[in-house]
Amino acid sequence: MFLVFQLLERVEQLMVVVAQTLTGDVQVPEALRRHTPEKQAVGREIADVSRMGTALLERLALPVIAIDR
C-alpha cells in the first residue's frame, strides 16, 4: 500500500509541472528536459504496481485447500 501512496505523490508532482507549463511559468522544452526521467520512473512504477495487483488477484482467485488433520 505504501508503494501506491508514493506513486500517487510522484504523479501529483508531475501534475504541478504540467500546471506550470499551462500557466507559462515554465517553458515546455525546459519542463520536458527536467522531468522526462521522473516521468519514465513513474511509468515503470505504474507497471510494477499493475503487475503486483494482477498477481494478487490471480492468487486470490485460486481455490482454498483445507486439509483435515
C-alpha atoms as a printed R data frame, in Angstrom:
   type eleno elety resid chain resno      x       y       z
1  ATOM     1    CA   MET     A     1  0.000   0.000   0.000
2  ATOM     2    CA   PHE     A     2  2.909   2.318   0.777
3  ATOM     3    CA   LEU     A     3  4.152   1.996  -2.807
4  ATOM     4    CA   VAL     A     4  0.790   3.193  -4.110
5  ATOM     5    CA   PHE     A     5  0.968   6.327  -1.960
6  ATOM     6    CA   GLN     A     6  4.491   7.056  -3.212
7  ATOM     7    CA   LEU     A     7  3.331   6.591  -6.772
8  ATOM     8    CA   LEU     A     8  0.374   8.939  -6.332
9  ATOM     9    CA   GLU     A     9  2.663  11.539  -4.760
10 ATOM    10    CA   ARG     A    10  5.019  11.381  -7.754
11 ATOM    11    CA   VAL     A    11  2.099  11.676 -10.192
12 ATOM    12    CA   GLU     A    12  0.945  14.742  -8.266
13 ATOM    13    CA   GLN     A    13  4.433  16.270  -8.573
14 ATOM    14    CA   LEU     A    14  4.296  15.787 -12.339
15 ATOM    15    CA   MET     A    15  0.857  17.410 -12.454
16 ATOM    16    CA   VAL     A    16  2.351  20.503 -10.792
17 ATOM    17    CA   VAL     A    17  4.833  20.727 -13.663
18 ATOM    18    CA   VAL     A    18  2.003  20.371 -16.185
19 ATOM    19    CA   ALA     A    19  0.147  23.208 -14.464
20 ATOM    20    CA   GLN     A    20  3.281  25.371 -14.537
21 ATOM    21    CA   THR     A    21  3.647  24.870 -18.285
22 ATOM    22    CA   LEU     A    22 -0.021  25.695 -18.860
23 ATOM    23    CA   THR     A    23  0.314  28.976 -16.962
24 ATOM    24    CA   GLY     A    24  3.569  29.818 -18.718
25 ATOM    25    CA   ASP     A    25  5.717  29.727 -15.577
26 ATOM    26    CA   VAL     A    26  7.924  27.069 -17.196
27 ATOM    27    CA   GLN     A    27  8.601  26.585 -20.891
28 ATOM    28    CA   VAL     A    28  7.601  23.194 -22.290
29 ATOM    29    CA   PRO     A    29 11.088  22.190 -23.562
30 ATOM    30    CA   GLU     A    30 12.606  23.005 -20.159
31 ATOM    31    CA   ALA     A    31  9.917  21.045 -18.311
32 ATOM    32    CA   LEU     A    32 10.427  18.067 -20.612
33 ATOM    33    CA   ARG     A    33 14.178  18.153 -20.153
34 ATOM    34    CA   ARG     A    34 13.942  18.273 -16.365
35 ATOM    35    CA   HIS     A    35 11.112  15.820 -15.811
36 ATOM    36    CA   THR     A    36 11.374  13.149 -18.519
37 ATOM    37    CA   PRO     A    37 13.439  10.850 -16.234
38 ATOM    38    CA   GLU     A    38 10.835  11.286 -13.473
39 ATOM    39    CA   LYS     A    39  8.029  10.528 -15.919
40 ATOM    40    CA   GLN     A    40  9.809   7.374 -17.048
41 ATOM    41    CA   ALA     A    41 10.352   6.285 -13.443
42 ATOM    42    CA   VAL     A    42  6.665   6.806 -12.673
43 ATOM    43    CA   GLY     A    43  5.773   4.765 -15.751
44 ATOM    44    CA   ARG     A    44  7.964   1.901 -14.550
45 ATOM    45    CA   GLU     A    45  6.431   2.056 -11.077
46 ATOM    46    CA   ILE     A    46  2.915   2.029 -12.531
47 ATOM    47    CA   ALA     A    47  3.810  -1.102 -14.482
48 ATOM    48    CA   ASP     A    48  5.249  -2.733 -11.329
49 ATOM    49    CA   VAL     A    49  2.172  -1.900  -9.245
50 ATOM    50    CA   SER     A    50 -0.080  -3.188 -12.008
51 ATOM    51    CA   ARG     A    51  1.826  -6.483 -12.187
52 ATOM    52    CA   MET     A    52  1.676  -6.879  -8.404
53 ATOM    53    CA   GLY     A    53 -2.056  -6.180  -8.394
54 ATOM    54    CA   THR     A    54 -2.664  -8.689 -11.174
55 ATOM    55    CA   ALA     A    55 -0.609 -11.333  -9.367
56 ATOM    56    CA   LEU     A    56 -2.554 -10.711  -6.157
57 ATOM    57    CA   LEU     A    57 -5.911 -11.007  -7.926
58 ATOM    58    CA   GLU     A    58 -4.801 -14.227  -9.624
59 ATOM    59    CA   ARG     A    59 -3.701 -15.667  -6.304
60 ATOM    60    CA   LEU     A    60 -6.955 -14.673  -4.614
61 ATOM    61    CA   ALA     A    61 -8.872 -16.439  -7.393
62 ATOM    62    CA   LEU     A    62 -7.220 -19.780  -6.557
63 ATOM    63    CA   PRO     A    63 -9.331 -22.239  -4.567
64 ATOM    64    CA   VAL     A    64 -8.647 -22.588  -0.880
65 ATOM    65    CA   ILE     A    65 -7.491 -26.075   0.031
66 ATOM    66    CA   ALA     A    66 -8.199 -27.167   3.580
67 ATOM    67    CA   ILE     A    67 -6.565 -30.312   4.908
68 ATOM    68    CA   ASP     A    68 -8.296 -32.011   7.830
69 ATOM    69    CA   ARG     A    69 -5.907 -33.450  10.400
